[in-house]
């Protein structure tokens, strides 16, 4: 398992949280194998089908099982290439059908309320203000935000070089630039960011922020301004995409900013195909 994780980390340039998700899925599968007195290399297609039937009876969502199957297909292809197995037990297995669920995006008024919520008299508030403005201006996801290094940001050019599996240069507007610069000059050092620390957004203790910490702050502000919709970092990313498209942005431009490999992923943010 470890060799496979090292392989995909390099081959796909996975960020830390994506790699952790792969490890978690493989560990969960290993636990099931042990319960069935099977091992990773002693699995056939019938056993694999039984595993996904078990997931269904346990109430796992179809999208979760589809992701698991994708993970296992990659893993067993790797084992086959390494001559550790003869037959791929995932060959020809079809993922469960995922019924798309439309979650209403945040309105522009709701986003504006969130952007105004942080307390600008505190270092934490300035950091959060800069993060929220930056996310809404660029559409970058939460893993990319918390992993950003100072050298990836060009304040003068108002661009950020996003790294990862879909590396890209993303521009941002004057509002986001103003708050980023203010945060860097006034608040970042107050958060005990040690000399030589290259992390752009730092935690209260000067270290790297976690996804959970960002999520907590976002939900906190949503409660402060009485946003009733289910809130998440992905919701802010979705709002960025839908609002840009509503203002007439080309679908391909939004695709590039979001880092989507497939245009259909971006199309899910709108039913208006006239932007293509």
Residue pairs with C-beta under 8 A, 6 or more apart in sequence:
1 23
1 26
1 27
1 30
1 40
1 75
3 82
4 26
4 74
4 75
4 78
4 79
5 19
5 22
5 23
5 26
7 78
8 14
8 19
8 22
8 74
8 78
9 19
12 165
13 163
13 164
13 165
13 167
14 22
14 164
14 165
15 143
15 144
15 147
15 164
15 165
16 143
16 147
17 143
17 211
18 143
18 165
22 71
25 67
25 68
25 71
25 72
26 71
26 72
26 75
28 68
29 51
29 68
29 72
30 40
32 51
32 54
33 39
33 40
33 43
36 47
36 50
38 47
40 79
41 79
41 84
41 85
43 89
44 87
44 89
45 89
45 90
45 91
45 92
45 93
47 89
48 72
48 89
48 90
48 93
49 93
52 65
52 68
52 69
52 93
52 96
55 64
55 65
55 68
56 65
56 96
60 68
62 96
62 97
62 98
62 99
63 98
65 95
65 96
66 95
66 96
66 98
69 90
69 93
69 95
69 96
70 95
72 90
73 88
73 90
73 93
76 85
76 88
76 89
76 90
77 88
77 90
79 85
80 86
80 87
80 88
100 268
103 230
103 235
103 238
104 229
105 235
105 238
105 239
105 242
105 243
105 269
106 114
106 227
106 229
106 231
106 235
106 236
106 238
106 239
108 239
108 243
110 225
110 227
110 229
110 239
111 136
111 236
111 239
111 243
113 225
113 227
114 132
114 218
114 221
114 222
114 225
114 227
114 236
115 129
115 132
115 133
115 136
116 225
117 221
117 224
117 225
118 124
118 125
118 126
118 128
118 129
118 132
118 221
119 125
120 126
120 129
123 186
123 187
123 188
123 190
123 191
124 187
124 191
124 204
126 179
126 182
126 183
126 186
126 187
127 183
127 187
127 188
127 191
127 201
127 202
128 217
128 221
129 179
129 183
130 176
130 179
130 180
130 182
130 183
130 187
130 201
131 145
131 201
131 214
132 218
132 221
132 236
133 175
133 176
133 179
133 180
134 140
134 145
134 160
134 172
134 176
134 179
134 180
135 142
135 145
135 233
135 236
135 237
135 240
136 176
136 236
136 239
136 240
137 172
137 173
137 175
137 176
137 240
138 160
138 162
138 170
138 171
138 172
138 176
138 240
138 257
139 170
139 237
139 240
139 241
139 244
139 254
139 257
139 258
140 160
140 162
140 170
140 237
140 259
141 233
141 234
141 237
142 211
142 214
142 215
142 233
142 234
143 164
143 211
144 162
144 163
144 164
145 201
145 214
145 233
146 201
146 208
146 209
146 210
146 211
146 214
147 163
147 164
147 208
148 160
148 162
148 199
148 200
148 201
149 198
149 199
149 200
150 184
150 198
150 199
150 200
151 198
152 160
152 161
152 162
152 163
152 200
153 160
153 161
153 180
153 200
154 160
154 161
155 177
155 180
155 181
155 184
158 171
158 172
158 173
158 174
158 176
158 177
159 169
159 170
159 171
159 172
160 169
160 170
160 172
161 167
161 168
161 169
162 168
162 169
162 170
162 259
164 259
166 259
166 260
166 261
167 259
168 256
168 257
168 259
170 257
172 180
184 200
188 202
191 202
191 203
191 204
191 205
191 206
192 202
192 204
192 205
192 206
193 199
193 202
193 206
194 206
197 206
199 207
199 208
199 209
201 209
202 208
202 209
203 209
203 210
203 213
211 233
214 233
215 232
215 233
218 231
218 232
218 233
218 236
219 231
222 231
229 235
237 258
238 269
241 254
241 258
241 266
241 269
241 270
242 269
242 270
244 253
244 254
244 257
245 251
245 254
245 269
245 270
245 272
245 275
246 270
248 275
249 275
250 275
250 276
251 263
251 266
251 267
251 270
251 275
251 276
252 263
252 276
254 266
254 269
255 263
255 265
255 266
258 265
258 266
260 266
267 273
